[in-house]
Amino acid sequence: MEIVENHNLQIRDPFVFPEQTEGKYYLFGSTDQNIWGKGTGFDVYVGNDLQNWEGPYPVFRPGDDFYSENNFWAPEVHHFQGRYYMLATFLRKDNQRRGTAILVSDNLLGPFLPHSNGPVTPENWNSLDGTLFVDGAGMPWMIFCHEWVDVEDGEICAVRLTNDLSGTIGDPIILFSASEASWTTPFNHPKKISKNNYVTDGPFMYKATNGDLLMLWASFVNNVYAQGISRSATGKITGPWEHFDKPLYQDDGGHGMIFRTFDDKLVLMLHAPNDTPLERPIFINIAEYEGKIMIEEK
């Protein structure tokens, strides 16, 4: 199997699963060469130093009866109740709207198979970038984006999942809109006439050591992709949510997540630049102090 270094690895929406027993990192992400078109599936890369990756290993390929054939995006893999669950975005064949579905496997190398009955986000919404969060009572939730293409001011939403992660309980709750953060600016898309398009992308939940519940999410500053952080004032997923004044990273990178390395270093990973096919996985050492996340000085 080929060894690929970060600077040669095209990937969007990167997500690392550190496998403690093996001492290996599993790197998932949007891995189609043209993620804006026909979807091939999802691959994983495996490594032990966050620099050199063995792969790609195919972990999901759609069957002939799969409900999507385009826009295979943002696979996240979480271990829950003894199995590995992949939350990923697909463009539905039946109504041409994006939604997050849930797949399952007993192995990080797959194969991941459909677990939910199609996307679990609302059928008539364009939704994407679902992430798993388990609250203090052990209840699973999915946090996801209601896209700006529907609502102009993109939203971050939460919905309860069933205990087997195969479906949802109740309706989604809107946690906040992109423009509520002071650092975001309108996204000027060439195909959109409105000047009030605000984007939400890539939510990821992080529990700080002081107990604060933080959310990473991405948007734009002067049409440049950026990574921001918000904090739940109550420590609950339902918020209300407070937004840090400045983005954590604004050098045309985002859709980030946080993980700890095997030597206990805290790392922010995102893709940059936000330009296909130039996207690469970027690893940034960070520090956390009293619920604040800071990029470490080099």
N, C-alpha and C positions, 0 to 999 in steps of 0.2 A: 504494500500500500504506500502511496506517495506521502512524502513529508512536505507540508506547506508552511511557510513562514507567514507571519501576520501581514507583511507588506504585499504579499501575493494572494491574500485570501479575500475574495469579494464576498461580503456578507452584510446584510442589513439586519437591524433589530436583534443584535446578538444576545444570547442568554447562556450563561455558564452554570452547569450543575457540577459542583465539586463532589466526587465520589470518594469518601473518606477511606473506605476499606481498601480500595485499589490504589489510592493516592494519585488519582487521575482526574483531570478536568474534561468534562464533556461540553463541547461548544455547539449549540444549536443556533439557528437563525434563518432568515429568508435567504435561500441559497440559489434560487434560479438566476441564471445570467440576466434575464429580463423579467424582473418580478412584476412588471406592469402588464404582462401578457399571459400567455398560456402557462399553467403551472405544471411542473414536472413532479414535484414532491418536496420532501425535506430530507436533508442530510445532517449528519453529525460528524464533528472532528474531535479526536481524542488526543490529549497531550498531558504533560506533567510539568511544564515550565511556563505556560502562557505565552510562549514564543513560537514553538514548533509544534505542528499538529499533524497527526496521522489521519488520513482520510482522503476523500469523503466516504463515509459509510451511509448507504441509504437506509433511512429509518421509517419513511412513509412514502408509499406510492399509491395513488388512487386506483380503485377498481373501476370497471366499465360503468358501474351503476352509481358512482360517486356523485354527490350533488353539486360539485363545482369542477370547473376546468380552467379557471383563471384566478389570478391574484392569490397565490398561496403565500401568506405573510405571517411573520411574528410568532413562531412556535416557542412556547415556554414549556418546560417540563418540571413538574413538581411531584415529590413523593408524598403519597397520602394513603393511609390505611393499607400499606403493604404493596401498593402498585404505583406505577409511573403514569401520570396523566399529562397529556399534551393539550394546551389551549392554543388554538391557532385560528387565523382569519382566512376566510374563503369567500369568493364571489359566487353567490348562488346562481345556478342555471335558471331556476324557475322565474325569478323576478329581477335578476341583475342587481341585487343589493348585497353588500358585504355583511358578514356576521362571524362571530367567534363560535367555533365548535369545540368539542372535547373528544380527544382520542385517548386510548389506553394501551399500555404494554406492561409486560412483566420484566422487561429488560431495557436498559438505557439505549441499547443498540437496536431496539425495536424487534419486530415490526410493530409500529403503532397502528391500531385499528380504530375505526369509528366507534365511539362509545355513546355519545348523545345522538338523538334523532335529528341530525342536521344541526345548524347553528342554534345556540340557546339564547342569543340576543333577539330582540323583537323582530319579527319577520319583515315588517315594513320599514325598518330603520336601516341606514347604513351605519354599521358598528364595526369596531376593530380593536385589536390589541388587548384582548382579555388577559387578566392575570389573576392568580388564585390568592385569596387571603383567608386565613382561618382565625376567627375571633377568639376572645378569651374564654368563651363558653364552648369552644370546639366546633362552632358552626362555620361551614365553608361559604365563602362569598366569591363572586367574580366581579372585579373592577374592570371597566372597559370604557371606551370612548364612543360617544354618539357623534358621528362625524359632522364637521362643519359644512359638508356638501348638502346636508339636510337642514341644518339649523343656523347656518352662518357663524354663530358664536359656539364653537365646539364645546361639548360637555364631557365631563367625567361622571360616570354613573356606577352604581353598585346594585347587584341583585343577589339574593340568597340562592344558593345551590342546594339541591337535594343531597342527602348524606352520601349517596353513591356517585355524585357528580355527573349524573346522567341528564339532569334537567334543572329547572329553576322553580323557586317558590315565590309567588307574588310578582308584583311589577317592579321594574327598576326604579331606583331612587336617584335623582340628580344630585350629585354632591357639590358641583360648582361648574361654572362656565369659564372658558379660557380668559376672557377679558377681565375677570375679577382679579387676576394677578396684575400688579402694576407694571411688571417688566415686559409683558407681551405686547406686540403691536400687530396691526392687521396684516394678513397674508395676501399679497397681491398676486392671485393666480391668473394666468393669461386667459383662461377660459371662463372666468367668473367676472361678471360686471360689477357686483357689489364691492364696495370699499370697506365693508365691515366684517370680512371673513377672519375669524380667529380660530386657530387650530389647537386641538388637543391630540396628543400622541403618546403612546407607550407608557401607561401608568405602571408603577412597580412599588409595592409596599415594603417598608423597612421599619422594624421596631428598634428604636434607639436604646442604648444601654440605660438611659434614665427613665425608660418607659414610654417616651413620646412615640406616637405613631406618625411616621413620615410617609409621604408619597412623592416619588420621582415622576415627573411627566415632562413632555417636550412640547415646544411651540416655536414661534418665530420672533426674532427681534430684527426689525428692518429687513425682512425677508431672508434672514439668516437663521438656520436651525439652531436651537438652543435648548439646554437642559435645566429645568427648574425643580424646586422642591416646595412642598406644602406640608402643613402640620395640622393634625386634628386637635382642636382646642379641648376636646373631651377625652381623647385617647380612643374613641370609638370610630368605626368606619363611617358612621353616619355623620360625623363632624359635630359642629360646623368646622370648616377648613379655613386656616389662615395661610397666607402666601408670603414666602420670603420676598424681600424687596428686589433682589437681584438674582439673575440666573446663576446656577453653579458653574455652567460651562456655556459659552456662546461663540465658539469657533467652528460653526457649521457642523456640529455633532449633537446627537441626542439619542432618544429611545434607549435610555440607560437602565442599568440594574446594578445592585451592590451585592458583593459576596466577600467572604473571608477566605484567604488562601490557607493552605495547609500549615504555613508558618504564622498564621494569625494576623496577617496584614489585611486591612480593609481596602477594597479595590472597587472603583467605579468603572464599569465597562459600558461603552456606547459605540455607535458607528459614526465615522466621519471620513471624508466629507459626506454631505447629504446629496450625493450626485452619482447616479448609476452610469457606468459600472465601476466607479472609483471608490465605493464604500469599503472601509477596512475596519477590523475590530481594534478599538483603542482601549488600553488599560491604564488607569490613572490611580495612583496611590492617594488615598484620602484619609482624613482623620475625623473623628467624631468627638465633640465636646458639648455636654449638656444639651443634647438634641440638635446641635448644629453640625452640618457636614461641611468640611473645608478641604480644598485641594492642597496636598502637601507641597511645600516648596521643593524644587529640585536642588 
